[in-house]
Amino acid sequence: MISLLFAIGSKNPAKVKAAKSAVGKYFKDAEFLIVDVDSGVDRQPIDDETETGARNRAAGALKKTGADFGIGIEGGLVGLYGRHYATACCVVASKSGEIHIAYSPFFELPQKMLEHVRQRRELGDIMDEHTGRKGTKQEEGALGILSRGKMTRVQALEAAVVLALMPFVNNELYE
């Protein structure tokens, strides 16, 4: 049996772990290439930049590797109904040109953190300062810290990848 090759457009351990876990739910024999891809957007994406960054990562991963699928994940701040929420966008692109998009859960940030993010300070840096630690975005992320461990960044990112893969595994329904 030929296994599918997935290229993940980030070396961030949380994104890699989430993508591998989500793909493994659908494809037990999948293989992975991990490549560093520039998102092409600000370090702290806001609104449309979040999806643009994920699209760029998926396309860049495909281009660099020639894999069957490219996965791009980009965290950002998205405005909706007059509020801004932290979330992540996942784009899965196939080598045939099919693209599907999904988002992780949206959650509110504390006002003092939101103000820093709106000034284009990266949420990971803000959380590092808040906790006195380094590399929180590679671990539980802001979501894990704010939810007191009830949901981690990896879990939220994994959900987004599972959702973005749905049309590929149910193509008869998504035609």
N, C-alpha and C positions, 0 to 999 in steps of 0.2 A: 504494500500500500504506500502511495506517495503522500508524504506529509506536506502540509501547507507551511509556507514560510511567511512569518510576520516580522516586519521591521518596525521597531518602536523608536520614534523620533525624539528621544530624550534619554539622558543617562541618569536622571533623577531617580534614586532608588524607590521612592514611593510610586512614581508613575510606572516604572518598569514592573514592580511587584503587582500593581493593580492590573496592568495590561495582561501580564502573563496569567494571572489568576482568572481573569474574565475570559480570555481566549480558551483556557483550559476547560472551562465549563462547557464549551461547545465542541472543541477540537482537541481530543486527547493526545494526538500525535503531532501537534504543532511544533514548529521550530522557530527560534527567535534570533533576530539580529538587533543589537542595541546600537544606535548611532546618534551622535551628537548633531542636532539640527537646529539652526537658528530660527526662532519663531518669526523674526521680521517685525516684531512689535515691541512696544515699550516693555521694560522689565516688569512693570505693573500694568497689565492691560486693563482697559476700562471699556465697557459696552462692546461694540462690534469688534474691537481689537482682540477680544478673548477668542471668538470664533476664528478670526483671521489667523491668529497665532496657531491654533490647533490645525487649521487647514494647511498652513505653511509647513508645519512639522510633519503631517501625514504625507504631503506631496514630496517633501525633501527626503523623508525616509525611503519612499518608493524609488525616487530618482537615484539616491546614493547606493541602493542595494539591488534593485530589480526584483524585490520580493513579490509575493502574491498579494500582500496587503500591507499598507502603511498605516500606522496608528499615531495620531497626534493628540496630545493632551495639553491644554493650556488653562491655567487658573487665572481668574480675573474677577473684576467687579462689574456687575451688570445692573443697570437701572431698570426698574419696573414699577409702574404705578406711583411714581414720585419718590421711591426709595431705592437704595442701592444695596445689593446683596453680593456676598462672596459666593463663587461657584467655580466650576471648571467645565470646559467644553471638551468633548472627545469627538474627533473625526476619524472615521475608518474609510480608507480609500483603497479600491482594488486596482490591480494593474490594468484591468479592462476599462477603467475610468469611472466606475460606480462609486459614489460617495454617500455616506450616511453619517448623521450628526446626532449627538445626544448630550445632555448636560447632567452634571451631578446635582445633588440637592442644593438648593439656594438657602443661604442662611444670613441673618443680620449680624453685622459686626457692632461691637460697642462703639458709641459715638466718637470717643476719643481716638479709637483705632481707625474708624472710617475717615476721619479728617486727615490723618496721615496718608492713608491710601489714596484719597482724592488728590493729594499733592504729589502723587506718583512715587511714593515710597513703597517698596515691595512689602507685601503682607508678611512674608517670611522673616524679613529683617525686623519688622515691628514686633512679631511674636518672640523672636530671639531676645530682643530688649526687654520685653514684658516678663519673660521667664528667666532671664539671666543665663540662657543656654545658647548654644550654636546649632544650626542645622535642623531646626524644628520642622521646616518644610520638607525635609527628606524623611521625616519620621511621622508623628501623629498629625502635624500641621495645625493650623489655627482651629480647624474643626475639632480635632481631638482635644486640644487644650480648652476650648470654650465649652465643649460638651462634657468635660471632665471624664474623657475616655469612653463615653457611651457610643461615639462614632468617630472613627479616625479618618484621616485624609485618604488613606489607601482604600478603605471601605467605600467612601463616596466616589472616588475615581473609578474603582472597580465597577460600581453600579453604572456609571456613565459609559464605560466600555461595553458592558453587557448590553445596554440599550442600543448603542450604536451598531452592534453586531447583529441585532435582531433581524433587520431586513435581509442580511446575507444568508441567514439560516432559515428564513421563511420567505424566500424569493417568490414563491407561488402566490403569496398573499400581498406582496409589495410591488408586484408588476405594474 
